[in-house]
């Protein structure tokens, strides 16, 4: 599972002319779900979204506060293209989870974020729709997070991650 966390002054998602989700200061999070992802990867990603310290508590101390610490908002956007790999010059999306399963995991991410934080602080786009994402990045600050699923056939109880938990 991959998440691209962007610190924003504001962000919104529209489908056609309709605004689906909109936030002021906080995080805009693009989420890609791999066909091998499980709830273990989901739990890791949710924890990182809520606890990664990308905000400052004052002008001199940077990188000390999370979105929860600051009581800011989160806008989540499903983005299957995060799991693309290039085959020549053409993107191949075969590693992405199919839409029905991915929507269930994506909805669980939203549910967990709301449960562990504040429901009214969590917004999202429109799963599976063609969306326009408007992001006013703050910094800019963009942090990629990845929790890799176990390799096929391997027995493990913990996701392999690309950073320190």
Backbone as JSON Lines, residues from 0, in Angstrom:
{"i":0,"aa":"X","n":[0.85,-1.17,0.0],"ca":[0.0,0.0,0.0],"c":[0.9,1.23,0.0]}
{"i":1,"aa":"X","n":[0.48,2.21,-0.75],"ca":[1.23,3.45,-0.84],"c":[0.33,4.63,-0.48]}
{"i":2,"aa":"X","n":[0.95,5.6,0.17],"ca":[0.24,6.86,0.45],"c":[1.22,7.99,0.19]}
{"i":3,"aa":"X","n":[0.77,9.0,-0.49],"ca":[1.53,10.22,-0.69],"c":[0.86,11.27,0.19]}
{"i":4,"aa":"X","n":[1.58,11.69,1.22],"ca":[1.04,12.66,2.17],"c":[1.55,14.05,1.78]}
{"i":5,"aa":"X","n":[0.64,14.98,1.56],"ca":[1.01,16.35,1.22],"c":[0.44,17.31,2.26]}
{"i":6,"aa":"X","n":[1.33,18.12,2.82],"ca":[0.89,19.16,3.75],"c":[0.29,20.28,2.91]}
{"i":7,"aa":"X","n":[-0.95,20.68,3.24],"ca":[-1.65,21.64,2.39],"c":[-2.24,22.8,3.19]}
{"i":8,"aa":"X","n":[-2.37,23.92,2.51],"ca":[-3.12,25.06,3.06],"c":[-4.61,24.85,2.81]}
{"i":9,"aa":"X","n":[-4.92,24.22,1.66],"ca":[-6.28,23.79,1.35],"c":[-6.21,22.81,0.18]}
{"i":10,"aa":"X","n":[-7.25,22.0,0.06],"ca":[-7.33,21.02,-1.02],"c":[-8.8,20.67,-1.25]}
{"i":11,"aa":"X","n":[-9.1,20.29,-2.49],"ca":[-10.47,19.88,-2.81],"c":[-10.46,18.9,-3.97]}
{"i":12,"aa":"X","n":[-11.55,18.17,-4.08],"ca":[-11.74,17.21,-5.16],"c":[-13.1,17.48,-5.8]}
{"i":13,"aa":"X","n":[-13.1,17.52,-7.12],"ca":[-14.36,17.69,-7.85],"c":[-14.53,16.56,-8.85]}
{"i":14,"aa":"X","n":[-15.78,16.22,-9.08],"ca":[-16.16,15.3,-10.16],"c":[-17.13,16.1,-11.02]}
{"i":15,"aa":"X","n":[-16.72,16.37,-12.25],"ca":[-17.51,17.27,-13.08],"c":[-17.5,18.65,-12.45]}
{"i":16,"aa":"X","n":[-18.67,19.18,-12.16],"ca":[-18.78,20.5,-11.52],"c":[-19.07,20.4,-10.03]}
{"i":17,"aa":"X","n":[-19.13,19.18,-9.49],"ca":[-19.53,18.99,-8.09],"c":[-18.31,18.77,-7.2]}
{"i":18,"aa":"X","n":[-18.18,19.56,-6.13],"ca":[-17.12,19.37,-5.14],"c":[-17.52,18.19,-4.25]}
{"i":19,"aa":"X","n":[-16.66,17.18,-4.21],"ca":[-16.93,15.97,-3.41],"c":[-16.35,16.09,-2.0]}
{"i":20,"aa":"X","n":[-15.18,16.69,-1.91],"ca":[-14.51,16.84,-0.63],"c":[-13.64,18.07,-0.66]}
{"i":21,"aa":"X","n":[-13.54,18.73,0.49],"ca":[-12.77,19.96,0.56],"c":[-12.28,20.16,1.99]}
{"i":22,"aa":"X","n":[-11.01,20.57,2.13],"ca":[-10.46,20.86,3.45],"c":[-9.69,22.17,3.41]}
{"i":23,"aa":"X","n":[-9.48,22.71,4.59],"ca":[-8.56,23.82,4.75],"c":[-7.23,23.22,5.18]}
{"i":24,"aa":"X","n":[-6.54,23.79,6.1],"ca":[-5.2,23.35,6.48],"c":[-5.2,21.89,6.94]}
{"i":25,"aa":"X","n":[-4.2,21.13,6.48],"ca":[-4.1,19.74,6.88],"c":[-3.29,18.92,5.92]}
{"i":26,"aa":"X","n":[-3.79,17.7,5.64],"ca":[-3.09,16.76,4.76],"c":[-4.01,16.33,3.62]}
{"i":27,"aa":"X","n":[-3.45,16.31,2.42],"ca":[-4.09,15.67,1.28],"c":[-3.32,14.37,1.07]}
{"i":28,"aa":"X","n":[-4.04,13.25,1.08],"ca":[-3.39,11.94,1.03],"c":[-3.9,11.16,-0.18]}
{"i":29,"aa":"X","n":[-2.98,10.83,-1.09],"ca":[-3.29,9.99,-2.23],"c":[-2.98,8.55,-1.82]}
{"i":30,"aa":"X","n":[-3.91,7.62,-2.04],"ca":[-3.76,6.25,-1.56],"c":[-3.87,5.28,-2.72]}
{"i":31,"aa":"X","n":[-2.83,4.42,-2.85],"ca":[-2.82,3.36,-3.84],"c":[-2.81,2.0,-3.15]}
{"i":32,"aa":"X","n":[-3.67,1.09,-3.59],"ca":[-3.8,-0.21,-2.95],"c":[-3.33,-1.3,-3.9]}
{"i":33,"aa":"X","n":[-2.36,-2.09,-3.45],"ca":[-1.78,-3.19,-4.2],"c":[-2.67,-4.43,-4.09]}
{"i":34,"aa":"X","n":[-2.65,-5.28,-5.1],"ca":[-3.51,-6.47,-5.09],"c":[-3.19,-7.45,-3.97]}
{"i":35,"aa":"X","n":[-2.04,-7.31,-3.33],"ca":[-1.68,-8.2,-2.21],"c":[-1.89,-7.55,-0.84]}
{"i":36,"aa":"X","n":[-2.37,-6.32,-0.8],"ca":[-2.52,-5.62,0.48],"c":[-3.61,-6.24,1.34]}
{"i":37,"aa":"X","n":[-3.4,-6.15,2.65],"ca":[-4.34,-6.66,3.64],"c":[-4.59,-5.57,4.68]}
{"i":38,"aa":"X","n":[-5.33,-5.92,5.72],"ca":[-5.59,-4.96,6.79],"c":[-4.32,-4.6,7.56]}
{"i":39,"aa":"X","n":[-3.31,-5.45,7.55],"ca":[-2.04,-5.11,8.23],"c":[-1.4,-3.89,7.57]}
{"i":40,"aa":"X","n":[-1.36,-3.86,6.25],"ca":[-0.8,-2.71,5.54],"c":[-1.66,-1.48,5.77]}
{"i":41,"aa":"X","n":[-2.96,-1.68,5.8],"ca":[-3.9,-0.6,6.03],"c":[-3.65,0.03,7.41]}
{"i":42,"aa":"X","n":[-3.48,-0.78,8.44],"ca":[-3.25,-0.27,9.79],"c":[-1.97,0.57,9.85]}
{"i":43,"aa":"X","n":[-0.94,0.12,9.16],"ca":[0.32,0.85,9.13],"c":[0.14,2.23,8.46]}
{"i":44,"aa":"X","n":[-0.53,2.24,7.32],"ca":[-0.74,3.49,6.58],"c":[-1.59,4.47,7.4]}
{"i":45,"aa":"X","n":[-2.64,3.99,8.03],"ca":[-3.49,4.86,8.85],"c":[-2.67,5.47,9.99]}
{"i":46,"aa":"X","n":[-1.87,4.64,10.65],"ca":[-1.03,5.14,11.74],"c":[-0.08,6.23,11.26]}
{"i":47,"aa":"X","n":[0.53,6.02,10.09],"ca":[1.47,7.01,9.57],"c":[0.76,8.31,9.15]}
{"i":48,"aa":"X","n":[-0.41,8.2,8.55],"ca":[-1.16,9.4,8.16],"c":[-1.44,10.26,9.4]}
{"i":49,"aa":"X","n":[-1.88,9.62,10.46],"ca":[-2.28,10.35,11.66],"c":[-1.11,10.86,12.5]}
{"i":50,"aa":"X","n":[0.05,10.2,12.42],"ca":[1.13,10.51,13.35],"c":[2.41,11.08,12.75]}
{"i":51,"aa":"X","n":[2.51,11.14,11.43],"ca":[3.72,11.71,10.82],"c":[3.78,13.19,11.14]}
{"i":52,"aa":"X","n":[4.93,13.63,11.63],"ca":[5.1,15.01,12.1],"c":[5.62,15.9,10.98]}
{"i":53,"aa":"X","n":[4.69,16.57,10.32],"ca":[5.05,17.46,9.21],"c":[4.69,18.91,9.5]}
{"i":54,"aa":"X","n":[4.17,19.18,10.7],"ca":[3.77,20.53,11.07],"c":[4.69,21.07,12.16]}
{"i":55,"aa":"X","n":[4.71,22.39,12.29],"ca":[5.52,23.06,13.3],"c":[4.63,23.63,14.38]}
{"i":56,"aa":"X","n":[5.13,23.61,15.62],"ca":[4.34,24.2,16.69],"c":[4.62,25.69,16.84]}
{"i":57,"aa":"X","n":[5.74,26.15,16.29],"ca":[6.04,27.58,16.26],"c":[7.09,27.83,15.18]}
{"i":58,"aa":"X","n":[7.59,29.01,15.08],"ca":[8.54,29.37,14.02],"c":[9.91,28.72,14.17]}
{"i":59,"aa":"X","n":[10.29,28.32,15.36],"ca":[11.64,27.78,15.56],"c":[11.7,26.26,15.62]}
{"i":60,"aa":"X","n":[10.62,25.6,16.0],"ca":[10.6,24.14,16.1],"c":[9.8,23.55,14.94]}
{"i":61,"aa":"X","n":[10.51,22.96,13.99],"ca":[9.84,22.38,12.83],"c":[9.72,20.87,12.99]}
{"i":62,"aa":"X","n":[8.75,20.3,12.24],"ca":[8.59,18.85,12.17],"c":[8.3,18.22,13.54]}
{"i":63,"aa":"X","n":[7.46,18.9,14.33],"ca":[7.2,18.41,15.69],"c":[5.75,18.0,15.92]}
{"i":64,"aa":"X","n":[4.85,18.32,15.01],"ca":[3.43,18.07,15.25],"c":[2.79,17.29,14.1]}
{"i":65,"aa":"X","n":[1.86,16.42,14.46],"ca":[1.09,15.65,13.48],"c":[-0.21,16.39,13.17]}
{"i":66,"aa":"X","n":[-0.94,15.87,12.21],"ca":[-2.25,16.44,11.86],"c":[-3.18,16.39,13.06]}
{"i":67,"aa":"X","n":[-3.09,15.31,13.86],"ca":[-3.92,15.18,15.07],"c":[-3.52,16.22,16.11]}
{"i":68,"aa":"X","n":[-2.2,16.41,16.29],"ca":[-1.73,17.39,17.27],"c":[-2.25,18.79,16.95]}
{"i":69,"aa":"X","n":[-2.33,19.1,15.67],"ca":[-2.73,20.44,15.24],"c":[-4.24,20.58,15.05]}
{"i":70,"aa":"X","n":[-4.97,19.47,15.14],"ca":[-6.42,19.47,14.95],"c":[-6.8,19.94,13.54]}
{"i":71,"aa":"X","n":[-5.99,19.51,12.55],"ca":[-6.23,19.87,11.16],"c":[-7.06,18.78,10.47]}
{"i":72,"aa":"X","n":[-7.34,18.99,9.19],"ca":[-8.2,18.1,8.42],"c":[-7.38,17.17,7.5]}
{"i":73,"aa":"X","n":[-8.04,16.12,7.01],"ca":[-7.42,15.17,6.08],"c":[-8.37,14.95,4.91]}
{"i":74,"aa":"X","n":[-7.83,15.06,3.7],"ca":[-8.57,14.74,2.48],"c":[-7.91,13.54,1.84]}
{"i":75,"aa":"X","n":[-8.62,12.42,1.76],"ca":[-8.09,11.19,1.16],"c":[-8.64,11.03,-0.25]}
{"i":76,"aa":"X","n":[-7.76,10.55,-1.13],"ca":[-8.14,10.34,-2.53],"c":[-7.61,8.99,-2.97]}
{"i":77,"aa":"X","n":[-8.49,8.12,-3.43],"ca":[-8.04,6.82,-3.96],"c":[-7.36,7.07,-5.3]}
{"i":78,"aa":"X","n":[-6.21,6.41,-5.49],"ca":[-5.45,6.62,-6.73],"c":[-4.72,5.34,-7.11]}
{"i":79,"aa":"X","n":[-5.4,4.5,-7.9],"ca":[-4.82,3.21,-8.29],"c":[-3.55,3.37,-9.11]}
{"i":80,"aa":"X","n":[-3.34,4.52,-9.73],"ca":[-2.15,4.72,-10.55],"c":[-0.86,4.76,-9.74]}
{"i":81,"aa":"X","n":[-0.96,4.87,-8.41],"ca":[0.25,4.84,-7.58],"c":[0.95,3.49,-7.66]}
{"i":82,"aa":"X","n":[0.23,2.45,-8.05],"ca":[0.84,1.12,-8.17],"c":[1.23,0.79,-9.61]}
{"i":83,"aa":"X","n":[1.31,1.78,-10.45],"ca":[1.7,1.55,-11.85],"c":[3.19,1.26,-11.95]}
{"i":84,"aa":"X","n":[3.53,0.49,-12.95],"ca":[4.93,0.33,-13.34],"c":[4.98,0.49,-14.86]}
{"i":85,"aa":"X","n":[6.06,1.05,-15.33],"ca":[6.17,1.29,-16.77],"c":[6.65,0.03,-17.47]}
{"i":86,"aa":"X","n":[6.0,-0.26,-18.58],"ca":[6.44,-1.31,-19.49],"c":[6.73,-0.58,-20.78]}
{"i":87,"aa":"X","n":[8.01,-0.23,-20.95],"ca":[8.39,0.68,-22.02],"c":[7.94,2.06,-21.6]}
{"i":88,"aa":"X","n":[7.08,2.66,-22.39],"ca":[6.56,3.98,-22.06],"c":[5.1,3.95,-21.61]}
{"i":89,"aa":"X","n":[4.55,2.75,-21.53],"ca":[3.14,2.62,-21.19],"c":[2.99,2.13,-19.75]}
{"i":90,"aa":"X","n":[2.1,2.78,-18.96],"ca":[1.89,2.31,-17.59],"c":[1.12,0.99,-17.56]}
{"i":91,"aa":"X","n":[1.53,0.12,-16.66],"ca":[0.87,-1.16,-16.44],"c":[0.31,-1.13,-15.03]}
{"i":92,"aa":"X","n":[-0.97,-1.4,-14.88],"ca":[-1.64,-1.3,-13.59],"c":[-1.95,-2.67,-13.0]}
{"i":93,"aa":"X","n":[-1.3,-3.72,-13.47],"ca":[-1.62,-5.08,-13.04],"c":[-1.32,-5.33,-11.56]}
{"i":94,"aa":"X","n":[-0.5,-4.5,-10.93],"ca":[-0.22,-4.68,-9.5],"c":[-1.3,-4.06,-8.61]}
{"i":95,"aa":"X","n":[-2.13,-3.21,-9.17],"ca":[-3.19,-2.56,-8.39],"c":[-4.31,-3.56,-8.09]}
{"i":96,"aa":"X","n":[-4.9,-3.41,-6.92],"ca":[-6.03,-4.26,-6.53],"c":[-7.23,-3.92,-7.39]}
{"i":97,"aa":"X","n":[-8.04,-4.91,-7.7],"ca":[-9.27,-4.69,-8.46],"c":[-10.21,-3.75,-7.73]}
{"i":98,"aa":"X","n":[-11.1,-3.08,-8.47],"ca":[-11.92,-2.03,-7.89],"c":[-12.82,-2.47,-6.73]}
{"i":99,"aa":"X","n":[-13.45,-3.63,-6.82],"ca":[-14.38,-4.04,-5.77],"c":[-13.65,-4.27,-4.43]}
{"i":100,"aa":"X","n":[-12.56,-5.01,-4.47],"ca":[-11.77,-5.26,-3.26],"c":[-11.11,-3.98,-2.76]}
{"i":101,"aa":"X","n":[-10.57,-3.2,-3.69],"ca":[-9.88,-1.96,-3.31],"c":[-10.84,-0.99,-2.64]}
{"i":102,"aa":"X","n":[-12.07,-0.91,-3.12],"ca":[-13.02,0.0,-2.5],"c":[-13.31,-0.4,-1.06]}
{"i":103,"aa":"X","n":[-13.37,-1.7,-0.8],"ca":[-13.6,-2.17,0.57],"c":[-12.44,-1.75,1.48]}
{"i":104,"aa":"X","n":[-11.2,-1.95,1.03],"ca":[-10.04,-1.55,1.84],"c":[-9.97,-0.03,1.99]}
{"i":105,"aa":"X","n":[-10.24,0.68,0.91],"ca":[-10.22,2.14,0.96],"c":[-11.27,2.66,1.96]}
{"i":106,"aa":"X","n":[-12.47,2.11,1.92],"ca":[-13.51,2.51,2.86],"c":[-13.1,2.19,4.3]}
{"i":107,"aa":"X","n":[-12.38,1.1,4.48],"ca":[-11.89,0.73,5.81],"c":[-10.84,1.74,6.29]}
{"i":108,"aa":"X","n":[-10.01,2.23,5.38],"ca":[-9.04,3.28,5.72],"c":[-9.79,4.51,6.25]}
{"i":109,"aa":"X","n":[-10.82,4.94,5.52],"ca":[-11.61,6.1,5.94],"c":[-12.27,5.85,7.29]}
{"i":110,"aa":"X","n":[-12.83,4.66,7.45],"ca":[-13.48,4.3,8.71],"c":[-12.49,4.34,9.88]}
{"i":111,"aa":"X","n":[-11.29,3.78,9.67],"ca":[-10.27,3.77,10.73],"c":[-9.78,5.18,11.04]}
{"i":112,"aa":"X","n":[-9.59,6.0,10.02],"ca":[-9.17,7.39,10.25],"c":[-10.22,8.13,11.09]}
{"i":113,"aa":"X","n":[-11.48,7.95,10.75],"ca":[-12.56,8.61,11.48],"c":[-12.64,8.11,12.92]}
{"i":114,"aa":"X","n":[-12.45,6.8,13.11],"ca":[-12.52,6.22,14.44],"c":[-11.34,6.67,15.31]}
{"i":115,"aa":"X","n":[-10.14,6.72,14.72],"ca":[-8.95,7.06,15.49],"c":[-8.72,8.57,15.63]}
{"i":116,"aa":"X","n":[-9.45,9.35,14.85],"ca":[-9.28,10.8,14.92],"c":[-10.65,11.42,15.15]}
{"i":117,"aa":"X","n":[-11.12,12.24,14.24],"ca":[-12.42,12.89,14.37],"c":[-13.15,12.76,13.03]}
{"i":118,"aa":"X","n":[-14.34,12.16,13.03],"ca":[-15.06,11.95,11.77],"c":[-15.24,13.2,10.93]}
{"i":119,"aa":"X","n":[-15.49,14.34,11.58],"ca":[-15.74,15.57,10.83],"c":[-14.47,16.17,10.23]}
{"i":120,"aa":"X","n":[-13.32,15.64,10.56],"ca":[-12.04,16.13,10.02],"c":[-11.57,15.33,8.81]}
{"i":121,"aa":"X","n":[-12.32,14.26,8.44],"ca":[-11.92,13.38,7.34],"c":[-12.85,13.58,6.16]}
{"i":122,"aa":"X","n":[-12.27,13.91,5.01],"ca":[-13.01,14.07,3.76],"c":[-12.42,13.1,2.73]}
{"i":123,"aa":"X","n":[-13.17,12.83,1.67],"ca":[-12.59,12.02,0.59],"c":[-13.21,12.39,-0.75]}
{"i":124,"aa":"X","n":[-12.59,11.83,-1.78],"ca":[-13.07,12.07,-3.14],"c":[-14.18,11.11,-3.49]}
{"i":125,"aa":"X","n":[-14.23,10.69,-4.74],"ca":[-15.25,9.76,-5.21],"c":[-14.53,8.54,-5.8]}
{"i":126,"aa":"X","n":[-14.55,7.44,-5.08],"ca":[-13.82,6.25,-5.48],"c":[-14.21,5.83,-6.91]}
{"i":127,"aa":"X","n":[-13.21,5.57,-7.73],"ca":[-13.42,5.06,-9.08],"c":[-13.87,6.09,-10.1]}
{"i":128,"aa":"X","n":[-14.01,7.33,-9.7],"ca":[-14.46,8.38,-10.61],"c":[-13.27,9.14,-11.18]}
{"i":129,"aa":"X","n":[-13.5,9.79,-12.3],"ca":[-12.53,10.71,-12.87],"c":[-12.64,12.0,-12.07]}
{"i":130,"aa":"X","n":[-11.57,12.35,-11.35],"ca":[-11.62,13.49,-10.43],"c":[-10.61,14.56,-10.82]}
{"i":131,"aa":"X","n":[-10.9,15.78,-10.42],"ca":[-9.94,16.87,-10.5],"c":[-9.56,17.18,-9.06]}
{"i":132,"aa":"X","n":[-8.25,17.14,-8.78],"ca":[-7.75,17.37,-7.44],"c":[-7.05,18.72,-7.42]}
{"i":133,"aa":"X","n":[-7.48,19.58,-6.52],"ca":[-6.92,20.92,-6.39],"c":[-6.17,20.97,-5.07]}
{"i":134,"aa":"X","n":[-4.85,21.15,-5.15],"ca":[-4.01,21.11,-3.95],"c":[-3.2,22.39,-3.87]}
{"i":135,"aa":"X","n":[-3.31,23.07,-2.75],"ca":[-2.41,24.19,-2.46],"c":[-1.42,23.66,-1.43]}
{"i":136,"aa":"X","n":[-0.3,23.11,-1.95],"ca":[0.71,22.49,-1.11],"c":[1.37,23.54,-0.24]}
{"i":137,"aa":"X","n":[1.67,23.17,1.0],"ca":[2.26,24.07,1.99],"c":[3.72,23.68,2.19]}
{"i":138,"aa":"X","n":[4.61,24.43,1.64],"ca":[6.05,24.16,1.82],"c":[6.85,24.3,0.54]}
{"i":139,"aa":"X","n":[6.73,23.43,-0.4],"ca":[5.91,22.22,-0.44],"c":[6.49,21.1,0.42]}
{"i":140,"aa":"X","n":[5.58,20.33,1.01],"ca":[5.97,19.15,1.78],"c":[5.19,17.97,1.23]}
{"i":141,"aa":"X","n":[5.91,16.99,0.73],"ca":[5.32,15.78,0.19],"c":[6.12,14.59,0.7]}
{"i":142,"aa":"X","n":[5.45,13.67,1.41],"ca":[6.11,12.52,2.02],"c":[5.49,11.23,1.48]}
{"i":143,"aa":"X","n":[6.27,10.41,0.77],"ca":[5.75,9.11,0.34],"c":[5.88,8.09,1.47]}
{"i":144,"aa":"X","n":[4.83,7.3,1.67],"ca":[4.81,6.24,2.67],"c":[4.45,4.95,1.94]}
{"i":145,"aa":"X","n":[5.16,3.88,2.27],"ca":[4.85,2.6,1.63],"c":[4.95,1.47,2.64]}
{"i":146,"aa":"X","n":[3.95,0.63,2.62],"ca":[3.96,-0.59,3.4],"c":[3.81,-1.71,2.39]}
{"i":147,"aa":"X","n":[4.84,-2.48,2.23],"ca":[4.83,-3.53,1.21],"c":[4.19,-4.79,1.75]}
{"i":148,"aa":"X","n":[3.32,-5.41,0.95],"ca":[2.71,-6.67,1.38],"c":[3.75,-7.79,1.36]}
{"i":149,"aa":"X","n":[3.51,-8.86,2.11],"ca":[4.43,-9.99,2.05],"c":[4.5,-10.52,0.61]}
{"i":150,"aa":"X","n":[5.66,-11.04,0.22],"ca":[5.76,-11.6,-1.13],"c":[4.89,-12.84,-1.22]}
{"i":151,"aa":"X","n":[4.43,-13.12,-2.4],"ca":[3.5,-14.24,-2.61],"c":[4.08,-15.52,-2.02]}
{"i":152,"aa":"X","n":[3.29,-16.2,-1.19],"ca":[3.7,-17.47,-0.61],"c":[4.52,-17.35,0.66]}
{"i":153,"aa":"X","n":[5.0,-16.16,1.0],"ca":[5.82,-16.0,2.21],"c":[4.91,-15.88,3.42]}
{"i":154,"aa":"X","n":[5.31,-16.48,4.5],"ca":[4.57,-16.41,5.75],"c":[5.21,-15.36,6.64]}
{"i":155,"aa":"X","n":[4.48,-14.3,6.93],"ca":[4.96,-13.27,7.83],"c":[3.77,-12.6,8.49]}
{"i":156,"aa":"X","n":[3.95,-12.12,9.69],"ca":[2.84,-11.48,10.39],"c":[2.96,-9.96,10.38]}
{"i":157,"aa":"X","n":[4.1,-9.44,9.97],"ca":[4.31,-8.0,9.96],"c":[4.6,-7.52,8.53]}
{"i":158,"aa":"X","n":[4.04,-6.37,8.15],"ca":[4.36,-5.84,6.81],"c":[5.81,-5.37,6.78]}
{"i":159,"aa":"X","n":[6.42,-5.52,5.63],"ca":[7.76,-4.97,5.43],"c":[7.57,-3.51,5.08]}
{"i":160,"aa":"X","n":[8.27,-2.62,5.76],"ca":[8.06,-1.2,5.53],"c":[9.37,-0.54,5.08]}
{"i":161,"aa":"X","n":[9.21,0.63,4.48],"ca":[10.37,1.33,3.94],"c":[10.94,2.36,4.9]}
{"i":162,"aa":"X","n":[10.34,2.48,6.1],"ca":[10.87,3.41,7.07],"c":[10.74,2.82,8.47]}
{"i":163,"aa":"X","n":[11.28,3.5,9.46],"ca":[11.16,3.03,10.82],"c":[9.75,3.25,11.31]}
{"i":164,"aa":"X","n":[9.18,2.27,11.96],"ca":[7.83,2.4,12.51],"c":[7.94,3.21,13.74]}
